[in-house]
Amino acid sequence: MPKIKTILSEPKYIELLKLFQNNYIEFAAVIANKSPTWQQRLILSAVQEKGSRVSVSSGHGTGKSDMTSIIILAFIILNPESRVVVVANNAAQVRNVIWKYIKINFKAICRNLPWIERYFELNEREFFAVGFKGIWSCIAKSARQGNEEALAGEHCHTYLVVVDEASGLPDKALQVLSSALTETHNNMCLLSQPTRNSGFFYDTHHRLAKTKDN
């Protein structure tokens, strides 16, 4: 049986990494045809940093789900053998909302880079690199009350946890997810409407926020 050709043997991919691996803003603008707002540019720039912990408080109609999909696509495409897990109270809702934008934006990327389409696959449950299903991939998980330990067990040298509507998740779930971030390029991005004035997400904007004194 012939060996499957993966994107790692594609010279155009190496050039793509040279141009955009350290510039998610340009990837969004040039490759995904986006015009990020200044707030979205701050998020993209922060998330690309190794070991980043990013927390975003946002209301309705701000393009949060669309930009979340760009973050996911950039992280997966620009980091070989990486892993992204998208967590929310309801994994099906993640697939219905964020997955919709992943589909739309991956099509835009493929129009600009027609060669890349044969190296990645997108189904209703997973976005993954051909030849690396379940490894170099993005999946969705639910964070059900009382079953937070089910979120444990995810580890990868290049790993991003995206938490949608983080304010509504149990603190224990966010603590379990945080405890898996043990390597240099393990990142976390929390996004949510600010629905309560206590808990882990609230603390990331106050007690745990990076300031000149913290």
C-alpha positions as CSV (number, residue, x, y, z in Angstrom):
1,M,0.0,0.0,0.0
2,P,1.5,3.4,-1.0
3,K,2.3,5.7,1.8
4,I,-0.2,8.7,2.2
5,K,1.4,12.0,1.2
6,T,1.0,14.4,4.0
7,I,1.3,18.2,4.1
8,L,4.7,17.9,5.8
9,S,6.2,16.9,2.4
10,E,4.6,19.8,0.6
11,P,7.2,22.5,-0.3
12,K,4.4,25.2,-0.4
13,Y,3.5,24.4,3.2
14,I,7.1,25.2,4.3
15,E,6.8,28.5,2.6
16,L,3.4,29.1,4.2
17,L,4.9,28.6,7.7
18,K,7.8,31.0,7.0
19,L,5.3,33.7,6.0
20,F,2.6,33.3,8.6
21,Q,3.4,31.0,11.5
22,N,4.3,34.0,13.6
23,N,1.7,36.4,12.2
24,Y,-1.9,35.3,12.7
25,I,-3.2,38.7,11.8
26,E,-1.6,38.5,8.3
27,F,-2.9,35.0,7.9
28,A,-6.4,36.2,8.7
29,A,-6.1,39.1,6.3
30,V,-4.2,37.5,3.4
31,I,-5.2,33.9,3.5
32,A,-8.7,33.9,5.1
33,N,-9.8,37.3,3.5
34,K,-10.7,38.8,6.8
35,S,-10.4,42.4,8.0
36,P,-9.8,42.0,11.8
37,T,-11.0,44.9,14.0
38,W,-8.4,46.3,16.3
39,Q,-9.8,44.2,19.2
40,Q,-9.6,41.0,17.0
41,R,-6.0,41.9,16.1
42,L,-5.1,42.1,19.8
43,I,-6.7,38.6,20.3
44,L,-5.0,37.0,17.3
45,S,-1.6,38.5,18.3
46,A,-2.0,37.3,21.9
47,V,-3.1,33.8,21.0
48,Q,-0.2,33.1,18.7
49,E,2.3,33.6,21.6
50,K,3.6,30.3,23.0
51,G,2.1,29.6,26.4
52,S,-0.4,32.4,26.2
53,R,-3.5,32.6,28.4
54,V,-6.1,34.8,26.7
55,S,-9.5,35.8,28.1
56,V,-12.0,37.7,26.0
57,S,-15.2,39.4,27.3
58,S,-17.5,40.0,24.4
59,G,-21.2,40.7,23.7
60,H,-23.5,39.5,20.9
61,G,-22.9,40.5,17.3
62,T,-19.2,41.2,17.7
63,G,-18.0,38.4,15.3
64,K,-16.7,36.3,18.2
65,S,-17.6,32.9,16.6
66,D,-16.2,33.9,13.2
67,M,-12.9,35.0,14.8
68,T,-12.7,32.0,17.0
69,S,-12.8,29.8,13.9
70,I,-9.9,31.8,12.4
71,I,-7.9,31.3,15.6
72,I,-8.6,27.5,15.3
73,L,-7.7,27.3,11.6
74,A,-4.6,29.4,12.1
75,F,-3.4,27.3,15.0
76,I,-4.0,23.9,13.3
77,I,-2.7,24.9,9.9
78,L,0.3,26.8,11.0
79,N,1.5,24.4,13.8
80,P,2.5,20.9,12.6
81,E,1.0,18.0,14.6
82,S,-0.9,20.4,16.8
83,R,-4.1,19.8,18.8
84,V,-7.1,22.1,19.4
85,V,-10.0,21.2,21.8
86,V,-13.0,23.5,21.8
87,V,-15.0,23.2,25.0
88,A,-18.5,24.5,25.9
89,N,-21.5,23.4,28.0
90,N,-22.9,21.8,24.8
91,A,-20.5,20.3,22.3
92,A,-23.2,20.0,19.7
93,Q,-23.8,23.8,19.9
94,V,-20.1,24.3,19.3
95,R,-20.3,22.2,16.2
96,N,-23.4,24.1,15.0
97,V,-22.0,27.5,15.5
98,I,-18.2,27.6,15.4
99,W,-18.0,24.6,13.1
100,K,-20.2,26.6,10.6
101,Y,-17.6,29.3,10.5
102,I,-14.8,26.8,10.3
103,K,-16.4,25.4,7.1
104,I,-17.0,28.9,5.7
105,N,-13.5,30.1,6.4
106,F,-11.7,26.9,5.4
107,K,-13.4,27.2,2.0
108,A,-12.1,30.8,1.7
109,I,-8.6,29.6,2.6
110,C,-8.8,26.8,0.0
111,R,-9.8,29.4,-2.7
112,N,-6.6,31.3,-1.9
113,L,-4.5,28.1,-1.4
114,P,-6.1,25.5,-3.7
115,W,-3.3,23.0,-2.9
116,I,-4.1,22.9,0.8
117,E,-7.5,21.3,0.4
118,R,-6.1,17.8,-0.2
119,Y,-4.2,17.9,3.0
120,F,-7.0,18.7,5.5
121,E,-10.4,17.1,6.1
122,L,-13.4,18.6,7.8
123,N,-16.4,16.6,8.9
124,E,-19.1,17.2,11.4
125,R,-16.9,16.2,14.4
126,E,-13.3,16.9,13.5
127,F,-11.0,19.1,11.5
128,F,-7.7,17.2,10.9
129,A,-4.6,16.9,8.7
130,V,-4.7,14.0,6.3
131,G,-2.7,11.1,7.7
132,F,-3.0,12.5,11.3
133,K,-6.7,11.9,12.2
134,G,-7.2,12.1,16.0
135,I,-3.7,13.5,16.4
136,W,-3.2,16.7,14.4
137,S,-6.8,17.8,14.8
138,C,-9.5,19.9,16.3
139,I,-12.5,18.4,18.2
140,A,-15.3,19.7,20.4
141,K,-16.0,18.6,23.9
142,S,-18.8,19.3,26.4
143,A,-18.2,20.4,30.0
144,R,-21.1,18.9,31.9
145,Q,-21.6,19.7,35.5
146,G,-20.4,16.8,37.6
147,N,-18.5,15.2,34.8
148,E,-15.6,17.7,34.6
149,E,-12.9,14.9,34.9
150,A,-13.9,13.7,31.4
151,L,-12.1,16.8,30.1
152,A,-8.8,15.5,31.4
153,G,-6.4,13.4,29.3
154,E,-5.6,15.8,26.5
155,H,-1.9,16.4,26.0
156,C,0.2,17.6,23.1
157,H,3.4,19.5,22.6
158,T,1.5,22.2,20.6
159,Y,-2.0,22.5,22.1
160,L,-4.7,25.1,22.3
161,V,-7.8,24.9,24.5
162,V,-10.6,27.2,23.3
163,V,-13.5,27.7,25.8
164,D,-16.7,29.1,24.3
165,E,-19.1,31.0,26.7
166,A,-16.5,30.3,29.5
167,S,-18.4,32.3,32.1
168,G,-21.1,29.6,32.2
169,L,-18.7,26.7,32.7
170,P,-18.1,25.2,36.1
171,D,-14.9,26.5,37.7
172,K,-13.8,22.9,38.2
173,A,-14.0,22.3,34.4
174,L,-11.7,25.3,33.7
175,Q,-9.3,24.1,36.4
176,V,-9.1,20.6,34.8
177,L,-8.5,22.2,31.4
178,S,-5.8,24.5,32.8
179,S,-4.0,21.7,34.6
180,A,-3.3,20.0,31.2
181,L,-1.3,23.0,30.0
182,T,2.1,21.7,31.0
183,E,4.3,22.3,27.9
184,T,5.8,25.5,26.5
185,H,3.4,25.7,23.6
186,N,0.2,24.9,25.4
187,N,-2.2,27.8,25.1
188,M,-5.7,28.7,26.4
189,C,-8.3,31.1,25.0
190,L,-11.5,31.8,27.0
191,L,-14.3,33.7,25.3
192,S,-17.6,34.7,26.8
193,Q,-20.3,37.2,27.6
194,P,-19.6,38.4,31.1
195,T,-22.7,36.8,32.7
196,R,-21.6,36.7,36.4
197,N,-19.4,38.6,38.8
198,S,-17.6,35.7,40.3
199,G,-15.8,32.5,39.2
200,F,-12.7,31.6,37.2
201,F,-13.7,33.6,34.1
202,Y,-14.5,36.7,36.1
203,D,-11.1,36.3,37.9
204,T,-9.2,36.3,34.6
205,H,-10.4,39.8,34.0
206,H,-9.7,41.0,37.6
207,R,-7.6,39.0,40.2
208,L,-5.7,36.9,37.6
209,A,-5.4,39.6,34.9
210,K,-2.0,40.5,33.7
211,T,-1.1,44.0,34.9
212,K,2.1,45.9,35.7
213,D,1.7,44.7,39.3
214,N,0.8,41.1,38.4
